[in-house]
Amino acid sequence: MPAKKNNFEEQLNDLEKIVTNLENGNVPLEDALKEFQEGVKISRDLDKKLTQAEETVAKLIDSDGTEHKLDPNNASAPEE
């Protein structure tokens, strides 16, 4: 069974290919529109994945399991 392209790196690679194709300008208009729409869809999915990853990384976990969000203005101090 082939793997789904939910992998961030695979999706980013697909998006890069779409951008390259569109930048080259050798794509018929109808195909360019389809590729553009697919690129927007992939871009939104990648943005969502990045946001989720940032939220995960921004949490600090104490030894007792208590989670604290990281203060974006002070990377060394968690929010109270």
C-alpha positions in Angstrom: 0.0 0.0 0.0 1.6 3.3 -1.0 2.2 5.8 1.7 0.0 8.9 1.9 1.7 12.2 1.4 1.0 13.5 4.8 4.8 13.8 5.5 5.8 17.5 5.8 8.9 17.0 3.8 7.1 15.2 0.9 4.4 17.9 0.8 7.0 20.7 0.8 8.8 18.9 -2.1 5.5 18.7 -4.0 4.9 22.4 -3.4 8.4 23.3 -4.6 7.7 21.3 -7.8 4.5 23.2 -8.4 6.1 26.5 -7.8 8.9 25.6 -10.2 6.5 24.5 -12.9 4.5 27.7 -12.6 7.6 29.9 -12.6 8.8 28.3 -15.8 5.6 29.3 -17.5 5.5 26.2 -19.7 2.2 25.0 -18.3 -1.1 25.4 -20.2 -3.5 27.8 -18.4 -6.0 25.1 -17.2 -3.1 23.0 -15.8 -1.6 26.0 -14.2 -4.8 26.8 -12.4 -5.1 23.3 -11.2 -1.5 23.3 -10.0 -2.0 26.7 -8.3 -5.1 25.4 -6.4 -3.2 22.3 -5.3 -0.3 24.5 -4.2 -2.6 26.6 -2.1 -4.1 23.5 -0.5 -0.7 22.1 0.3 0.5 25.5 1.6 -2.4 25.7 4.0 -1.8 22.2 5.2 1.9 22.9 5.7 1.1 26.1 7.6 -1.3 24.2 9.9 1.4 21.6 10.6 4.0 24.3 11.3 1.7 26.0 13.7 1.0 22.7 15.5 4.7 22.0 15.7 5.4 25.5 17.1 2.8 25.1 19.8 4.2 21.7 20.8 7.8 23.1 20.9 6.6 26.2 22.8 5.5 24.1 25.8 7.8 23.4 28.7 7.1 20.4 30.8 8.2 20.4 34.5 9.4 17.2 36.1 6.0 16.8 37.7 4.3 16.9 34.3 3.0 20.5 34.6 3.0 22.2 31.2 3.9 25.9 30.8 3.7 27.8 27.6 6.9 29.5 26.5 6.8 33.3 26.6 7.6 34.3 23.0 9.2 37.5 24.3 11.6 35.7 26.7 12.7 32.3 25.6 14.2 31.5 28.9 11.1 32.2 31.0 7.8 30.3 30.8 4.5 32.2 31.1 3.0 32.1 34.6 
